[in-house]
Amino acid sequence: MRYALSLVGLLVPCSATWLLPQARNFIYIVPDGYGQASQTIARDYVSLLQNGENADAPVSIKLAADEMVIGTVQTLSSDNFITDSAASATAFGCGVKTYNDAIAVDDDGQPVGSILEAAHMEGFKTGLVVTSTINHATPACYAAHVKDRDSYEKIAEHEIGYSHPLGPQVDLLLGGGRCYFKPQSDSTSCRSDDVDLFGFAKKKGFRVMQDRKAFDELKKGTAKAANLPYIGLFNDGQMMYEIDRLRKPEQEPSLLEMVETALNSLDRATKWTRKGYFLMIEASRIDHAGHANDAAAHLFDTIMYNDVMKFVREWIDKHPDTIMMSAADHETGGLTLNGFDPLPLKEVSMSIEEVERLWEDFNGTDRRAYLADTILPGYGLSGLNESEIDTILSNDDLESDLTSRLSSKAGINWSTGGHTASDVTLHGYGSGWRGGNLKADMAGNWDNTELPVYIEGVLKVKMSKVTEKLRAQGTDWVGKRSEGGSNHIHGH
């Protein structure tokens, strides 16, 4: 924790110097894998569309996130200058530095309470809304405690309260990862046991949704449908990239739709209560696109993040007892923009993930024609000559070939397929005097562990109280670490 010199000459925790605006509700938004260059790509792309696509006369504009910048955040983990999402989410979710792969446990594997659990303990409603699997590293750190982030089955159990010693901690969960909530007897299950977490959720009073139709019923806001608690998982794996979802909106809700629905539900559930809510939102797939060096998918998910930021700002203006902060867990891809012109990304209509799925599923006889007539135009690479097409076919590495060609076309350069150690931008918003206090408090550079400490002060909750209760239960319930652990610095 940062320290400051008090009037009597003593070193005191920085929280003692914060103005700490009190609020009933707090929203924390994670644009996973997002860096300053991610925002630049999105901003300049939108600017081009607005100015008649004239790259020779660029116009300076601001997107929603640009208007809410208040500081920067350091991201290193306890065992590496380059963090993974697990260690970083443990830091900004629990206020504790830990090793890469750790989910809400410290360096010794002891559980540490999260800001979401602390809010729940004091009577706040809580929610997780993501576009990854709901048991991916970032959301996991708010409601699960395992020594290895790959313990997906155990994370799912904790998140729904099945094997969490304090019971269900989250009132609404929206995202992907259906397969981890189904028993192995289900052909679409990812589990290695017969635990039926959807069945357990229903017994605990959760409304369970597994498709777009069920979500739309919830979105209508009827009294019964919108009641908490509920869980909605809309893909067995990760939810679709936004660039793919735009072509198939009937299959899955967007992040913005899920956020709007979640906030309406939380507001309705707490309208007449003294305590409000804590909501964590993750624009998860910015990161996955960075790992894949997929410029177009990265762009569209970053634009969606800005759409969510705009909506949340407008929400807070209408609900001024709410404060928002937003910072990425780390930057992914080591983006630089040289010879940059994002306009070629306009021609792309699918992610490289979708390209590979289509290529793998193709059962026709003329793969060359399918590549030239369907795959390449869909990925914004129509017009390649015969020799270039021959090269792509002979290389048999569609992801690497196509992403590098598209990035080169747009002047977008990736230095890695993994994470980087760069600081990330801190955004924040509050209405009126709350916003003024927030900016005064959080201007400057912060360690990621300091962010939940600030939220503690705003909501008047204590993560240490949760930690004490968790540790009173021993550690047998904590998910174990696999042999040798795993390394997600260069993975997701």
TAKAZI-V274270 format. One line per field, one symbol per residue. psi: psi as a letter, one per 40 degrees, with the letter a starting at -180 (. if undefined). A space follows every 50 residues. Layout:
psi: ???
//
This chain:
psi: iiiihideeihiiddeeidghiidihhhhhghehaddddddddddddddd fefgeegihhihidddefheaihieiaeeidhiidddddddedefhhiih ehhfiadeehihiidddddddeeiiiihhieaidfiddddeeeihiehee gddddddddeedeheeahehdhhhaafddeeiieeheeieieaehgdddd dddeehhhheiddddddddefidddeiiiihhheidbiiiidddddefee diiidddddddddddddddedeidibihhhhhgdeddddddefgdddddd dddddddddddddddddegefiihihiidiihefhighfhheddedehei idddddddddehfadgddddddddddddeffieiiddddddddddfgddd dddddddddefhhheieaiieiiihhiihihbdddddddddeiahiidee ddddddddefihdddddddddeeaedehhihiheaihedea.
//
